[in-house]
Amino acid sequence: MKNKIVKYFNIAIGAIIGVFFGYSLYLYQSYIHHPDPYVTQSAPWYTPLVFYGAATVIIVLILIAAKVTILKKQKK
């Protein structure tokens, strides 16, 4: 049972990080190929990445904390 839970947490963490990297690549490609919409914005093109990056870190830390907690409870 322990291995199954660890696998699910690892898959969730990997998926969340993968979605963030995919969105980062998409945004960069969009900026490179179509820079005009980003010129009209007052913020730099990478501003959404800062917010999504912070959200990704918070979610991953919560999942890691939950995984460690579950593993400690199962160890006892």
Secondary structure, DSSP 8 states (H G I E B T S, - for coil): -HHHHHHHHHHHHHHHHHHHHHHHHHHHHHHHH--HHHHSSSS-TTHHHHHHHHHHHHHHHHHHHHHHHHHHHHH-
